[in-house]
Amino acid sequence: MPQVVLKLNNEIIEKMKAFYQDRMKTAPPGSVFAAKTPDCSITAYKSGKVLFQGKGSDKEASKWGDKNGKSPLKTKQTARKKHAYAPPEGLFTSSHIGSDEAGTGDFFGPITVAAVYVTAEQIPLLKELGVKDSKNLTDEKISAIAKALIAQSIPYSLVVLRNEKYNRLQAKGWSQGKMKTMLHHHALEKVSKKIAPERPSGILIDQFSEPGVYINHLKSERFVLQDNVYFMTKAESHSIAVAAGSILARASFVNEMNKLSKKMGIELPKGASQKVDQTAARIIQRHGKQALGEIAKLHFANTKKAEAYTQKDF
Ligand code: MG
């Protein structure tokens, strides 16, 4: 759907409000007003951002942007020219896909990656469900929000790289960056297929490496970057789709950890602390080193530390 975003001052927004008074509709949270003409939806936010969506968005926006000498915020094209893969400002408020991962810094457990498609209309609903950066949420809250997201039939895809395969790829020379690249790519492909023929206005990846490195990893496996892909660090605090991805990835990671803990008969701690080393040592003592390869990322320094622990009382 075509869209234009303008940054306008309060005075103009007040004028707009009067102008569209007969076309008002329910204003979403965080907005000053929302209105609809036959070919354009207009939402003005407290931040001064005004979003025009629909066939008539150019025409409608030009009434306010040009006339008042305000320059439009970066559009997708100009933003891409400036920073090759930086997302355009309007992406966060339009229908887009976001992806994020969990488990990369944890010795025990898999890597999980989730990609989520959120339409512009669903953004207020997701905010209401409490979707935000998962780093600020407890695991309990994360799994409750994840369940709510799934119950709302928000389109998503989740990929899990379990430890045996992780260790096999690592031994073959794959870096964790390459594994993450392929996981994000597959998750994005899957969710794009799910929503087809609908197309998002863009795809935002929570950036874990330089875009060029990501693209080279794809190339090495004969894949190419999808259209309209953007990269941004800390994207989960700007994009609700990435935030939803971070929640689903984390919920899945926690779930996998619970299953592995049950299987091993011992609670597997998250992270890569000394407690992790000691737990790994117990597992080696009880089940042998091979068992560790099924539940842990063996190339982490924790493996050697755990082996040292098995030599002494602890
Ligand atoms: Mg991330």
Residues whose N, C-alpha, C, O or C-beta is under 5 A from the ligand:
A	BS01	MG	D100 E101 D206
